[in-house]
C-alpha cells in the first residue's frame, strides 16, 4: 500500500486517506494560449515507468494539496513537499539520483 507523509501536518497517511491529483509540475496555459498548447496540457502526460512527480490531497486529514516523488513500479516514495513548490527540492532530487544512477530531472516535464 502506498503511504505518503503530508508535509503540512506530518501525518503518515496511506492511500485511503489521500486523493490523487495527477501529474505535478505541469505548465498550465491560459485564455491566450494556442489550441495546440491547450491540447498538450489537457491530454499529453509523461506516464513514466519509474520516477514520477504527482499531486496529492490529504483528503481525510488537513485537506491540503502537496506533491510527492515516487517510483511507479515499486511504490517507493522519495519524498513529499508543499504544492506551492515550482520544482522538486534539491534533497529529493539527490535522494532519487543516489538510488537511480544516471537519472536526471528534466525541468520541461
C-alpha positions as CSV (number, residue, x, y, z in Angstrom):
1,X,0.0,0.0,0.0
2,X,1.2,3.5,-0.8
3,X,2.0,5.6,2.2
4,X,2.9,9.3,2.0
5,X,3.8,11.8,4.6
6,X,1.9,15.1,4.5
7,X,4.4,17.9,4.5
8,X,1.9,20.2,6.3
9,X,0.6,18.2,9.2
10,X,3.3,15.5,9.3
11,X,0.8,12.6,9.3
12,X,1.9,9.3,7.6
13,X,-1.2,8.7,5.5
14,X,-2.0,5.6,3.4
15,X,-3.6,6.0,0.1
16,X,-7.1,5.5,1.5
17,X,-6.7,8.9,3.3
18,X,-5.5,10.7,0.1
19,X,-7.0,11.8,-3.2
20,X,-4.7,11.7,-6.3
21,X,-4.5,14.9,-8.4
22,X,-2.4,13.8,-11.4
23,X,1.0,14.8,-12.6
24,X,2.9,17.6,-10.8
25,X,4.8,20.5,-12.3
26,X,2.7,20.9,-15.5
27,X,2.8,24.2,-17.3
28,X,-0.7,25.5,-17.4
29,X,-2.0,27.6,-20.3
30,X,-4.5,30.5,-20.0
31,X,-7.0,32.1,-22.4
32,X,-4.4,33.5,-24.7
33,X,-2.8,30.1,-25.5
34,X,-2.9,28.3,-28.8
35,X,-5.2,25.3,-29.3
36,X,-2.1,23.1,-29.6
37,X,-0.7,24.3,-26.2
38,X,-4.1,23.7,-24.5
39,X,-4.4,20.3,-26.1
40,X,-1.0,19.3,-24.9
41,X,-1.9,20.5,-21.4
42,X,-5.1,18.5,-21.3
43,X,-4.1,15.2,-22.9
44,X,-0.3,14.8,-23.0
45,X,1.2,13.2,-19.9
46,X,4.6,11.7,-19.3
47,X,3.2,8.5,-17.7
48,X,6.7,7.2,-16.9
49,X,7.7,3.7,-15.7
50,X,9.9,4.8,-12.8
51,X,10.2,8.1,-11.1
52,X,7.1,10.3,-11.2
53,X,6.1,13.6,-9.6
54,X,2.4,13.7,-8.5
55,X,-0.1,15.9,-6.8
56,X,-2.0,14.5,-3.8
57,X,-4.6,15.9,-1.4
58,X,-4.7,14.9,2.3
59,X,-8.5,14.4,1.9
60,X,-9.2,12.8,5.3
61,X,-6.7,14.9,7.2
62,X,-5.7,18.5,6.9
63,X,-7.2,18.8,3.4
64,X,-4.2,20.4,1.8
65,X,-2.6,19.7,-1.5
66,X,1.0,18.5,-1.7
67,X,3.5,17.0,-4.1
68,X,5.2,13.6,-4.0
69,X,8.1,12.0,-5.8
70,X,7.7,8.2,-6.1
71,X,8.5,5.2,-8.3
72,X,5.5,4.0,-10.3
73,X,6.8,0.4,-10.4
74,X,7.9,-0.2,-6.8
75,X,5.8,2.4,-5.0
76,X,9.0,3.6,-3.3
77,X,8.4,7.2,-2.0
78,X,11.4,9.6,-2.4
79,X,9.8,12.4,-0.5
80,X,6.9,14.9,-0.3
81,X,6.9,18.7,-0.4
82,X,4.5,21.6,-0.4
83,X,2.3,22.1,-3.5
84,X,3.5,25.7,-4.0
85,X,7.0,24.5,-4.9
86,X,7.7,25.0,-8.6
87,X,10.4,22.4,-8.8
88,X,11.3,19.3,-6.7
89,X,13.5,20.3,-3.7
90,X,17.2,19.5,-4.2
91,X,17.3,17.0,-1.4
92,X,14.6,14.9,-3.1
93,X,16.5,15.1,-6.4
94,X,19.7,14.0,-4.7
95,X,17.8,11.1,-3.0
96,X,16.5,9.9,-6.3
97,X,19.8,10.3,-8.1
98,X,21.6,8.3,-5.3
99,X,19.1,5.4,-5.7
100,X,18.9,5.6,-9.5
101,X,22.3,6.2,-11.1
102,X,22.1,8.1,-14.4
103,X,18.6,9.6,-13.6
104,X,18.2,13.3,-14.0
105,X,15.4,15.8,-13.5
106,X,14.0,17.4,-16.7
107,X,12.5,20.8,-15.8
108,X,10.4,20.7,-19.0
109,X,8.2,17.9,-17.9
